[in-house]
Amino acid sequence: MKTLLYQKEMDLDTILRRNENEQDDIRNAVLEIIKGVKNDGNAALLYYTQALDHCKLTRLRVSETEIDEAFTLVPDELLTIMREAAENIRAFHEKQLETTWTYSPKPGVILGQHITPIERVGLYVPGGKATYPSTVLMDAIPALVAGVQSLVMVTPPDRNGQINPNILAAAKIAGVHEIYKIGGAQAIAALAYGTETIQPVNKIVGPGNIYVATAKKEVFGKVAIDMIAGPSEVLIIADETANPVYAAADLLSQAEHDEMAMPILVTTSAALGAQVVEEVYRQIEQDLSRKEIAKKSVDEYGFIFIVNDLNEAFELSNQIAPEHLELLIDNPMAALEKVKNAGAIFMGPYSPEPLGDYFAGPNHTLPTSGTAKFSSPLGVYDYLKKSSILSYDEPALAAISQKIAAFARSEGLDGHAKAVERRFEK
Amino acid sequence: MKTLLYQKEMDLDTILRRNENEQDDIRNAVLEIIKGVKNDGNAALLYYTQALDHCKLTRLRVSETEIDEAFTLVPDELLTIMREAAENIRAFHEKQLETTWTYSPKPGVILGQHITPIERVGLYVPGGKATYPSTVLMDAIPALVAGVQSLVMVTPPDRNGQINPNILAAAKIAGVHEIYKIGGAQAIAALAYGTETIQPVNKIVGPGNIYVATAKKEVFGKVAIDMIAGPSEVLIIADETANPVYAAADLLSQAEHDEMAMPILVTTSAALGAQVVEEVYRQIEQDLSRKEIAKKSVDEYGFIFIVNDLNEAFELSNQIAPEHLELLIDNPMAALEKVKNAGAIFMGPYSPEPLGDYFAGPNHTLPTSGTAKFSSPLGVYDYLKKSSILSYDEPALAAISQKIAAFARSEGLDGHAKAVERRFEK
């Protein structure tokens, strides 16, 4: 873990740079897979699932029987917790619902905004060792709150054609409508273009490896996608009142995700910074099962920044735009207005980051790698869209028809001018 | 113009397909330009501006003097119209403002959503013959309503290093903060990565040619972008009460934009359909200056669909998801709920599409090519972002700490479990 004194002229881009994969080979492979699925549909899906996931499928769709079986394999305690988490997630996201509005700025004129859900959405869920049913809840529930009619989940099968039962149970609890056993770029292609079995979707969300991310970027435009997710990060702003044991534990809760995860402490107290470093390494040894991953993340991408005051701390944090921001400071609510860029803000000593990952209700799918500068947590708004409403009556249009015609002609578009003028020709 | 009887099994994708350019060569050229700008900054911008725009610049930024001069070149009448249009656009978009909210779902718990503007935004404005100051107003004003601190416009200069004065005046009226004389992929690269003169932005919006669109897609992820715009389209739903002269004029107001523009009439009245076809060709000859363009659009991409009833009309319209939807029917407001996918909805005989292009207030930057299935008009929401707020006190966290820990351990993340548990260790 590196400790640095913050200076305004620091080259943060260089200091915080993560090794990025070269992607040209990957893109070519992904383009070939997309072409295969576009041309050959299900046959291509079965071929790639055998070649890449080492699984010979006979049926793509997960059956109701398989879902029922999954429920017998998940411990009851976990089912209860998932159901309670789902309720919390639903309650928070219902606050994000928007409704159609209209107003009349002047007589004869009605303007407004019509709100409708996206009709059909695809949800990618990674397979392999790290299977996260919490992400299924987080990505699916806002879609259903928004009113999405068809929510389609895709996730790669294991070699025996099975899906992790926790994932299937979470999907059922959330209310997903269809589930298919496909993963990788081929799953993204199937969602975007459709096959004999899978109807194409309008939007694709959910995290995935570099093949999935590259495929999502390729089909962007044909369908909407959420942001491309990078490795996770947490930034803790701590003053001298903070508990170093909590700060260290929270840094490690991100570090254990990924060797490229980035745990950052920004503190006004150099003494606290030193305590946190010591505590981080102590806790890694003491009780993490994912020791190697966490240690690598901390060694390579762990930072302690010492700042002169909290204003500097927020300035730095806003430049980094962390996915998770924890405020281990006195009176965090009063500091809210200083936060310009962050995915989620965790206030005070009893709001650790895992509270948001699993249970509180706000979404845990958050903008990573500084993208909080321009994007938001996944939310109901990602599954809604707007249509403008314009209604003028004859006198209202007559009053401005010459202005519209003059503006249109200044742009060389006399067809636009005529469309208005013809309404008033005798 | 082709007249078709609507059937549920129609292959609309094939019927409405537009010729798309092959893009591989273009992508390679764009990647090279982006690399050049990343490596060589301003020098690359000057090089490409000379090579591609045939203009030898000495200064990239437009000066205040140049903007003042522009105002002397724009007719006073047009300035007045632009100012009034700007006021209408501002008033409508202020209705889209969102504010931070919090609530307490139970004692000791505060959840919420913090709203902040994107700090720095780039706005691309095409040059050449078709210069649209209305688009400058439409793209810039919502950003300023949202509170964007730095709104940066880029637009290619002509061979003499000049920018169209109407564009400069519109930018000043809207309140754009900085203007640079660069266009094409090099402008997108400069906005995304920055140069010695241009600070990088967080988001890039605005229409452009295939090079601009390809460059936007390439820098997506590093910055946010708006949707990739395709050719324009209008779909008019008309019953037997509609005036064929108005319908034809409105179809042509889109057709004159672009040879690939798509004007579609969907009508319950075959007689009206026939009248509109006749009227379209009559009006093209009678008074369009962009005759050739409009004729090509109508011949190639103009369609009349005859439907049995209005339900079928809306079903078809929702499948096409038009950029502009006009309802030339009896009681259009009652039909609003049938609209699932559309960029903007124009209600009744005195709400022609150009009303929305120039003056009413709602945005004219709308989702094209069926992307209204998953995206919205440009709006204030495109320039705002959200951060979740989570605050638990000690008893509130204690009450659920074991549930969080159990859920985390089910995902193999014991560091997450420990971060919660450590708060309650004795």
Interface residues (C-beta under 8 A of the other chain):
Chain A: P75 E77 L78 I81 M82 E84 A85 N88 A91 F92 K95 Q96 T100 W101 Y103 P105 V109 I110 L111 Q113 H114 T116 I118 E119 K129 A130 T131 Y132 P133 S134 N166 N202 K203 K217 F220 G221 V223 A224 M227 I228 V245 Y246 A249 D250 L252 S253 A255 E256 H257 Q283 D287 L288 S289 R290 A294 L325 P332 M333 L336 V339 K340 N341 A342 G343 A344 I345 F346 M347 G348 P349 Y350 S351 P352 E353 P354 L355 G356 D357 Y358 F359 A360 G361 P362 N363 L366 T371 A372 K373 F374 S375 S376 P377 G379 Y381 K385 K386 S387 S388 I389 L390 S391 Y392 D393 E394 A396 L397 I400 K403 I404 A406 F407 A408 S410 E411 G412 L413 D414 G415 H416 A417 K418 A419 V420 R422 R423
Chain B: E77 L78 I81 M82 E84 A85 N88 A91 F92 K95 Q96 T100 W101 Y103 P105 V109 I110 L111 Q113 H114 T116 I118 E119 K129 A130 T131 Y132 P133 S134 N166 N202 K203 K217 F220 G221 V223 A224 M227 I228 V245 Y246 A249 D250 L252 S253 A255 E256 H257 Q283 D287 L288 S289 R290 A294 L325 P332 M333 L336 V339 K340 N341 A342 G343 A344 I345 F346 M347 G348 P349 Y350 S351 P352 E353 P354 L355 G356 D357 Y358 F359 A360 G361 P362 N363 L366 T371 A372 K373 F374 S375 S376 P377 G379 Y381 K385 K386 S387 S388 I389 L390 S391 Y392 D393 E394 A396 L397 I400 K403 I404 A406 F407 A408 S410 E411 G412 L413 D414 G415 H416 A417 K418 A419 V420 R422 R423
